[in-house]
Amino acid sequence: MTKAVETKKVVVQTIAEKFGSAASVVVVDYRGLNVAQLTELRKQLREAGVEFKVYKNSMTRRATEVHGLEAINEHFTGPNAIAFSNEDVVAPARIINDFAKKNEALEIKAGVIEGAVSSAEDIKALAELPSRDGLLSMLLSVLQAPVRNFAATTKAVADQKEEQEQGA
């Protein structure tokens, strides 16, 4: 085997590993973004622990086949960049969606959410979900409501009895 073929196999294996270990993946078309915009997007993604890479479409298609994600291959046409997140499922979708709202040249094409191929609409819907911390605070609020109501009721009964005792 030639050295070029060996190098390509290593790259395909690397991409396949990234798809395999990622909690979420977002594929975007970045045509129309200038260098400053791309640099800003990369910076925001990096700060959230998301890797943003550009790979050849042919190599990416081969890598997705390793994990049975062939359904996403139809989106690997033209210039694409891929955001991989190993921990936070929502982070790449949220950052890219927010960035796309300000920079219309950035187009979300598809993605992979916890091993399932997802459409651009699914990625955008995921981006609109509250953050993990936001969801936890909502849950905590719901769990605290009955206790708060019980405490308020108990206090009201105690105040009423106190008034009755003072009035008697």
Long-range contacts (C-beta under 8 A, 24 or more apart in sequence): 8-59, 11-55, 11-56, 11-59, 12-59, 12-62, 12-63, 12-66, 13-63, 15-55, 15-59, 15-60, 15-63, 16-62, 16-63, 16-64, 16-66, 16-67, 18-51, 18-53, 18-63, 18-82, 18-84, 19-63, 19-64, 19-66, 19-67, 19-69, 19-84, 19-112, 20-66, 20-67, 21-86, 22-84, 22-85, 22-86, 22-112, 23-85, 23-86, 23-87, 23-88, 23-89, 23-114, 24-85, 24-88, 24-89, 24-90, 24-91, 24-92, 24-93, 24-111, 24-112, 24-113, 24-114, 24-126, 25-82, 25-83, 25-84, 25-85, 25-92, 25-111, 25-112, 26-82, 26-83, 26-92, 26-93, 26-96, 26-108, 26-111, 26-123, 27-72, 27-75, 27-76, 27-80, 27-81, 27-82, 27-108, 27-109, 27-110, 27-111, 28-80, 28-81, 28-82, 28-83, 28-96, 28-100, 28-106, 28-107, 28-108, 28-109, 29-78, 29-79, 29-80, 29-106, 29-107, 29-109, 30-79, 30-80, 30-81, 30-105, 30-106, 31-78, 31-79, 31-105, 31-107, 32-104, 32-105, 32-106, 33-103, 33-105, 33-106, 37-103, 37-105, 37-106, 40-99, 41-95, 41-96, 41-99, 41-106, 44-95, 44-99, 45-83, 45-91, 45-92, 45-95, 45-96, 48-85, 48-88, 48-91, 48-92, 48-95, 49-85, 49-86, 49-87, 49-88, 49-91, 50-83, 50-84, 50-85, 50-88, 50-91, 50-92, 50-95, 51-83, 51-84, 51-85, 52-81, 52-82, 52-83, 52-84, 53-81, 53-82, 53-84, 54-79, 54-80, 54-81, 54-82, 55-80, 55-82, 67-115, 69-112, 69-117, 71-117, 72-110, 72-111, 72-112, 72-117, 75-109, 75-110, 80-109, 88-132, 89-113, 89-114, 89-126, 90-126, 90-127, 90-129, 90-131, 90-132, 93-123, 93-124, 93-126, 93-127, 94-126, 94-127, 94-131, 96-123, 96-127, 97-123, 97-124, 97-127, 97-128, 98-127
